[in-house]
Amino acid sequence: MSRPPKLNNDCFALPAGVHWTPVSEALHLLEQRLQCCVPVETCAVEASDGRVLAHAVVAARSHPPCPNSAVDGYAFSGGLEAGAQSFELRQGRSAAGEAFSGQLRPGQALRILTGAALPEGADTVVLQEDVEIEGGRLKVVGPLRAGANARAAGEDMKQGAEIFPAGHQLRPEDLGVMAAAGLGEVCVFKPLKVAVISTGAELRASGQAARVDQIFDANRPMLCALLRRWGMEVVDIGIVPDEAAAVRAALDQAAERADVIVTSGGASAGDEDHMSAVLHAGGGMALWRIAVKPGRPLALGVWGGVPVFGLPGNPVAAFVCTLIFARPALLQMAGAGFQMPKSLHLPAAFSKSKKAGRREYLRARLRDGAVEVFGSEGSGRVSGLSWSEGLVELPDAAAEILPGQTVCFLPYASFGLP
């Protein structure tokens, strides 16, 4: 499969006169304008965890492949009516991997173990603790329905039936399902390569010496970890100073090595916002002023045909914008489709008065069946990210939230995070 054509420089351009873009409109535009950009390869099922299916997967054989016993007991044909009955007990047994080769006639029973194939002429199994053996005969008291304690061939999956659709991102449990269905290989998309760049003269890598006027780069390790959790291949470009030439060189390197570029910092229109300035000069940049808190400026551009997501430099805003905007867009480019988080509607354990005009996301967690929010809404309070278990999404319109009122809670699990 060849790669789709590269993006046009103006693919992120907004309609004339648009100053503040609503969240829902921004997401719609991203879904419209982005497409899968990675080729397909064959992968062993054992190595396919986290990969995105390029084609639907169908069962290579039925599961179970033949009728078998769900318990240790005795197999025979038909059910039992009420009252005592007895069967001729055949010599031998049927065990898992060692099927009985003979055939049972009416009135005969055979010892069978869990998972063993039912012998020809049998369709029902009685538990071993419910019988007595005496004089070569099996004695049992009914009633017992026909087919009891037996699994039909293909009752779980039938040969040729679709197991997972194209675009499904495989999980460990899915590997077990595919293996049970007899699959050894699957067609998957190659992992999306995402280059990560932090910009800022004030940034130092964690562990390095830092002056009092410098800060440690919190964004890059956080963003790299998020991308890896989503099954993407990270290309860590590192920290780039606030110099136009350095930014251009970093973008050139990233475009050569990756399918998409994610940057943080320099995404606004200030004197030292060289990322947006360089993208503007290159002819492929649109500053989306999104009606969202935290966040607002989201620089979307194209560099060398590769899409660029310019996130805010503030770690809290960078994290929220990555979950809300970058994740569905990146998954679309990875072949998994444009995925929105699943929400829970739960009572609030907080009060808040919200003005109209923008959608707000509050760091939140669930306690005693209600949603509480972090004590400060300040975007610089990075510790609130670890404190929280998800985000409360407040609507664009004005709202007065009181304790007990229903709010929309987006658990981090709905963003593919544990």
Secondary structure as UniProt FT lines:
FT   TURN            9..12
FT   TURN            16..17
FT   HELIX           23..33
FT   STRAND          40..44
FT   HELIX           45..47
FT   TURN            49..50
FT   STRAND          52..53
FT   STRAND          57..58
FT   STRAND          68..69
FT   STRAND          73..76
FT   STRAND          80..95
FT   TURN            96..97
FT   TURN            106..107
FT   STRAND          108..112
FT   TURN            114..115
FT   STRAND          124..127
FT   HELIX           128..130
FT   STRAND          131..134
FT   TURN            135..136
FT   STRAND          137..144
FT   TURN            146..149
FT   STRAND          150..151
FT   TURN            153..154
FT   TURN            159..160
FT   STRAND          162..164
FT   TURN            166..167
FT   HELIX           172..180
FT   TURN            181..182
FT   STRAND          185..189
FT   STRAND          193..199
FT   TURN            201..202
FT   STRAND          203..204
FT   TURN            206..207
FT   TURN            212..213
FT   STRAND          215..216
FT   HELIX           219..229
FT   TURN            230..231
FT   STRAND          233..240
FT   HELIX           244..257
FT   STRAND          260..264
FT   TURN            271..272
FT   HELIX           274..281
FT   TURN            282..283
FT   STRAND          285..290
FT   STRAND          292..293
FT   STRAND          297..303
FT   TURN            304..305
FT   STRAND          306..311
FT   HELIX           315..321
FT   HELIX           322..326
FT   HELIX           327..333
FT   TURN            334..335
FT   STRAND          344..348
FT   STRAND          352..354
FT   STRAND          359..367
FT   TURN            368..369
FT   STRAND          370..373
FT   TURN            379..380
FT   HELIX           383..387
FT   STRAND          390..394
FT   STRAND          399..401
FT   TURN            403..404
FT   STRAND          406..411
FT   HELIX           412..415
//
